[in-house]
Amino acid sequence: MLFSTVARDISDITRFRQKLEDANTYSRSLIEVNLDPLVTIGPDGKIQDVNHATEIVTGVSRELLIGTDFCLYFSEPDKAREGYEMVFSQGYVRDYPLEIVHKNCKITPVLYNASVYRDKSGKVQGVFAAARDISALREIEKNLAYSRDFYQKILDELPNPVWRSGKDGKCNYFNKAWFEFTGKTPEEEKDYGWSSGMHPDDKDRCMALFISSIKKKIPFYIVYQFLHNDGTYHRVADYASPVHDLNGDFSGYIGSFCDLDKKEEI
């Protein structure tokens, strides 16, 4: 009878151990299949564990990573240290920007989300951190910046004065031809400063049309007298059209005027 009881106890312990091992294996597999680099950091700043994605992004094996300083694998070690210390002090960080350095010197920009983890008694044991690779996002931002600069350069080189406003009607851009015509500075022209160049006889009429068109979000065309840099008023024909962002939302106006009094050079 005693033997049978002992045998059952041993069998129960064996099954419990097997279940625990299966649970640990399952948990580990979830960590390993994650495409984001994951790492646990001790209170001393040393790496306690990593997943396979961390090995890939650093070029260093798990065995060599564990026990080393977390900050060693970033382009800005001090910033990395500030990041995990912030987690220990406030409990978490979100979208903390860092750059991981591969052993072959390749740089991977990432955003870290991290929080502390605790034992059953509630004592902080370390930091669990996940890094999201934003290389593709950086490339998109780079291409967008290039496109923006390219098209702005085109606007700058156009022979006719060009202006652009926000959805509130305040002007935030003028091209080179505009400043060559007015002889004024960007600071003088920004927002509604440009309207000071309108002839007093035309200003009220033009501003009323401008404001009305913005409210309706419709194109407009108007002829008025505008102050030239030589001190005389020139008749100009101004055409403007509403512009929309990539989501189709109204974002302001872009317009250009033609100097009707300009003497053509032959």
C-alpha positions in Angstrom: 0.0 0.0 0.0 2.8 2.4 0.9 4.7 1.5 -2.3 1.5 2.2 -4.4 1.1 5.6 -2.7 4.7 6.6 -3.3 4.5 5.4 -6.9 1.4 7.6 -7.5 3.1 10.6 -5.9 6.2 10.1 -8.1 3.9 9.8 -11.1 2.1 13.0 -10.2 5.4 14.8 -9.7 6.6 13.6 -13.1 3.4 14.7 -14.8 3.6 18.1 -13.1 7.2 18.5 -14.2 6.3 17.6 -17.7 3.4 20.1 -17.8 5.8 22.8 -16.4 8.4 21.9 -19.0 5.8 22.0 -21.8 4.6 25.4 -20.6 8.1 26.8 -20.5 8.8 25.4 -24.0 5.6 27.0 -25.3 6.4 30.3 -23.7 9.9 30.2 -25.1 8.7 29.4 -28.6 6.4 32.4 -28.5 9.4 34.6 -27.6 11.6 33.1 -30.3 9.1 33.4 -33.1 8.6 37.1 -32.4 10.2 39.1 -35.2 10.9 42.1 -32.9 14.2 41.9 -30.9 13.2 41.1 -27.3 15.5 41.5 -24.3 15.4 41.3 -20.5 17.7 43.6 -18.5 18.7 43.3 -14.9 18.8 46.2 -12.4 22.6 46.3 -13.0 22.0 47.0 -16.7 23.2 43.5 -17.8 21.4 41.5 -20.4 19.6 38.5 -18.8 18.0 37.0 -21.9 17.3 37.7 -25.6 15.4 36.1 -28.4 16.7 35.1 -31.9 15.7 38.4 -33.4 18.1 40.1 -31.1 20.9 37.8 -32.2 20.1 38.7 -35.8 20.0 42.5 -35.4 23.3 42.5 -33.3 25.1 39.7 -35.1 26.0 38.4 -31.6 24.9 35.0 -30.2 22.6 34.7 -27.2 25.4 33.1 -25.2 27.7 36.1 -25.8 25.0 38.7 -25.2 23.8 37.4 -21.9 25.7 39.0 -19.0 27.0 42.0 -21.1 26.0 45.6 -20.7 22.8 46.4 -22.6 24.2 49.8 -23.7 27.1 48.3 -25.6 24.9 47.5 -28.7 23.7 51.0 -29.5 25.1 54.0 -31.4 24.4 56.2 -28.3 25.2 54.1 -25.2 24.4 56.9 -22.8 20.9 57.4 -24.3 20.3 53.6 -24.1 21.3 53.7 -20.4 19.0 56.7 -19.8 16.2 54.6 -21.4 16.3 51.6 -19.2 16.9 53.7 -16.1 13.8 55.6 -17.0 11.9 52.3 -17.1 13.1 51.4 -13.6 12.2 54.8 -12.3 8.7 55.2 -13.9 7.8 51.6 -14.7 7.8 51.9 -18.5 8.8 53.7 -21.7 7.0 53.9 -25.0 8.5 54.5 -28.5 11.9 55.3 -27.1 14.2 55.9 -30.2 17.6 54.1 -30.4 19.9 52.7 -33.0 21.1 49.2 -32.7 24.7 48.6 -34.1 25.4 45.2 -35.7 28.8 43.8 -35.3 29.5 44.6 -38.9 28.6 48.3 -38.2 25.1 48.2 -39.8 22.8 50.6 -38.1 19.1 49.6 -37.4 16.8 52.4 -36.1 14.3 51.1 -33.6 11.6 52.3 -31.2 11.7 50.5 -27.8 8.7 49.8 -25.6 9.7 48.5 -22.2 8.3 47.9 -18.8 9.5 46.4 -15.5 8.6 42.8 -14.5 8.2 41.6 -10.9 8.4 38.4 -8.9 5.3 37.0 -7.0 6.0 39.2 -4.1 5.9 42.3 -6.3 9.6 43.0 -6.2 11.1 44.4 -9.5 13.3 41.9 -11.1 14.3 43.7 -14.3 13.1 45.2 -17.5 11.5 43.5 -20.5 12.0 45.5 -23.7 10.8 45.1 -27.2 12.3 46.9 -30.2 10.4 47.7 -33.4 12.5 48.1 -36.5 11.6 51.4 -38.2 14.1 51.2 -41.1 11.3 51.0 -43.6 9.5 54.0 -42.0 12.8 56.0 -42.1 13.2 55.2 -45.8 9.6 56.3 -46.5 10.2 59.6 -44.5 13.4 60.1 -46.5 11.7 59.7 -49.8 8.8 61.9 -48.7 11.3 64.6 -47.7 13.1 64.3 -51.0 9.8 64.6 -52.9 8.8 67.6 -50.8 12.1 69.3 -51.4 12.1 68.5 -55.1 8.6 70.0 -55.7 9.4 73.0 -53.6 12.5 73.6 -55.7 10.3 73.5 -58.7 8.0 76.1 -57.2 11.0 78.2 -56.2 12.2 78.3 -59.8 8.9 79.2 -61.5 9.0 82.6 -63.1 5.7 83.8 -61.7 5.1 84.6 -58.1 3.6 81.7 -56.2 2.1 81.6 -52.7 0.7 79.0 -50.4 -1.6 79.2 -47.4 -2.8 76.9 -44.6 -6.5 76.1 -44.2 -6.8 79.1 -42.0 -5.8 81.3 -45.0 -2.5 82.4 -43.4 0.3 82.3 -46.0 3.2 80.1 -45.1 5.2 80.0 -48.3 6.2 82.3 -51.1 8.6 81.5 -54.0 11.7 83.5 -55.1 9.7 85.3 -57.8 7.4 86.6 -55.2 10.1 88.2 -53.2 11.8 89.5 -56.3 8.5 91.3 -57.2 7.7 92.7 -53.8 11.3 93.2 -52.5 10.1 92.2 -49.0 11.2 89.5 -46.6 9.4 86.2 -45.6 8.9 87.6 -42.1 7.1 90.7 -43.6 4.9 88.6 -45.9 3.9 85.6 -43.8 0.4 85.1 -42.5 -1.6 88.1 -43.9 1.4 90.4 -44.1 1.4 90.2 -47.9 -2.0 91.9 -48.0 -0.3 95.2 -47.0 0.9 95.4 -50.6 -2.6 95.6 -52.0 -3.8 99.0 -53.3 -6.2 100.5 -50.8 -8.8 100.7 -53.5 -8.7 97.0 -54.0 -7.9 95.5 -50.6 -11.4 95.2 -49.1 -12.8 93.7 -52.2 -10.0 91.2 -52.6 -9.8 90.1 -49.0 -13.6 89.6 -48.9 -13.3 87.3 -52.0 -10.3 85.5 -50.5 -12.0 84.8 -47.2 -15.2 83.8 -48.8 -13.4 81.4 -51.1 -11.6 79.8 -48.2 -14.8 79.2 -46.4 -16.3 77.5 -49.5 -13.0 75.8 -50.4 -13.4 76.8 -54.1 -10.9 78.2 -56.7 -10.9 81.9 -57.3 -9.5 84.4 -59.8 -9.1 88.1 -59.2 -7.4 91.1 -60.7 -6.0 93.8 -58.3 -3.2 96.4 -58.0 -0.2 95.1 -56.1 2.9 97.1 -54.9 6.0 96.4 -56.9 9.5 96.7 -55.4 10.0 99.9 -57.6 7.4 101.6 -55.5 4.6 101.6 -58.2 1.4 99.5 -58.2 1.1 96.8 -61.0 -2.1 95.2 -62.1 -1.8 91.5 -61.4 -4.1 88.6 -62.2 -4.1 86.1 -59.3 -5.5 82.6 -59.6 -5.7 80.2 -56.6 -7.0 76.7 -56.0 -7.7 74.6 -52.9 -5.2 71.8 -52.1 -5.8 68.6 -50.2 -3.6 66.2 -48.3 -3.1 62.5 -49.1 -6.2 61.7 -47.1 -8.3 64.1 -49.2 -8.7 66.6 -46.5 -8.6 70.3 -47.3 -5.2 71.7 -46.3 -5.1 75.2 -47.7 -4.6 77.1 -51.0 -1.9 77.5 -53.6 -1.9 80.4 -55.9 0.1 82.4 -58.5 -0.2 85.7 -60.1 0.8 87.2 -63.4 2.1 90.8 -63.7 -0.2 92.4 -66.3 1.9 95.5 -66.5 5.2 93.7 -67.0 7.0 94.9 -70.1 8.1 91.9 -72.1 11.7 92.0 -73.1 12.4 91.2 -76.8 
